[in-house]
């Protein structure tokens, strides 16, 4: 099932993280990244693979910006395909 917006997904996940921080729960960067990326639809599998291939773990803002760009590109490709038919 595709979500309406990766931005809304990121905002929701970041709000959950803030709640955990307020509760003084231990938060580990790799678990946060895997959790956020794990809830993306399968159409983002190439994006996930690309992130995991890099040595440096991206920060949440970088992930959010990258997801926005991927979403724009995917919508553009979908629109171009529908215009062809």
N, C-alpha and C positions, 0 to 999 in steps of 0.2 A: 504494500500500500504506500503510495507516494504521499509525502506530506506537502502542505501548501507552501511552506517557506522554510528554508534552512535557517534563515535569520530568526524566525520565531522559535525554532527548535533550539538554537544556540542560546537565545535569551531565557528560555524555560530552563535549560540545563544549568546555565550560569546562576539563575535564581536559586535552584536547588543547592548548588555549591555554596552560595552565600549563607543559606540556612544551615548547612552543615558546619561552616566556619563559625557561625554564631553559637552553635552547640559545642564548639571546641572539638569536633570530630577530626581525627587525623585524615588528611587528604593527600593522596599521592598522585603526582602529575601523570604518571603512566596509566593509572587506573582511571583518572578523569578523562584522559584522551580516549582510551579504549571504550569507556562508557558512552561518551558523546558520539564517537564515530560508529559504535556498534548499533546505535538506534537509527542510523540513517538508512534509507531504503536501498535496495540492492543496486539501483541505478548509479549509486555513488561508489561502487566497489573499486573502480579505477582510481578515484580520488583517495580512497583509503589505502590502496596499495602504494600509491605514490608517496603518501605521507610516511608510511612505515619503511620505505626504502631509504629515507634520509636519516642520517645519523643524529642530527639535531632535532630534538623534540620541539615542535612548534608551540607557541603559547596560544591560549584560547582566542585572543584577538586575531592572531594570524589565521587560525583555523576558521574563524567566523568570516573573515575577509575572503579567504580562499573559497569557502563554501558559497558565498554570495556570487563570486565570479563563475564558479562551476554551474550554479543554478541559472545564471543569465545565459551562459553558453548552451546549456541543455535546452532551455526554453527557445532560444534562437534556432537551434538545430531542429527541434520539434516543429516550429513554425515553418521553417523552410521546407521540411518534408511534407507538411500538409498542403503547402502552396503548390508543390509539384504534382499532387494528385488532384 
